[in-house]
């Protein structure tokens, strides 16, 4: 993990892709201070994974 992720209290965990997308969407709605600039790109890629790989 990167130092800013550790400083923000993030920790890696396994979860279903749909839960990760929902979590990211909630963070974006709340515009949390800890929200990184890449969350939109990450959410886009998670949705693409869900659509093309998980649903296949």
N, C-alpha and C positions, 0 to 999 in steps of 0.2 A: 504494500500500500504506500501511497505517497504521503509525505509528512503532513500536508494540509488535511488529508482524509483522516489520519490518526488524530490530529488536533481537533477536528470536528466531531470526534466520537464515532466515526464510521467503523463498521466491522463487516468482514465478508461473511455472508451466509447463503446457503442454497435455498431457493424458493421457486415456485412455478413462475414461468415468464409472465403470465397474466397478473400475478400478484406484484411483480416488479413494476410492470407498466402502471398498474393502479397506484402503487406507492409514489412513483415518479409524478404522475398526474396530480396527485394530492399535494405533493411538495410544490409543484409549479403553481397551483391555485393559491396556496398559502404564501408563496414567494418567501420561503424561509431564508434567513440570513445565511445559513449553511449551504444554500443551493448553489451548486457549481454552474459554470457557464455552459458546460457540455451536457446538461440534463436533457435538453430538447433533442440533441443528436442521439444520445443514448436511448431515449424513449422511442424515437423513430426507428432505430435499429432493433430494439426489442420487439416492437410491433411487426416489423418486417420478418423477424425470426418466427414470431408466433404465426403469422399468416402463411409463410412459405415453408417452414420446417416442422413446426409443432403440429399444425393442422393437416399436414400432408399424409 
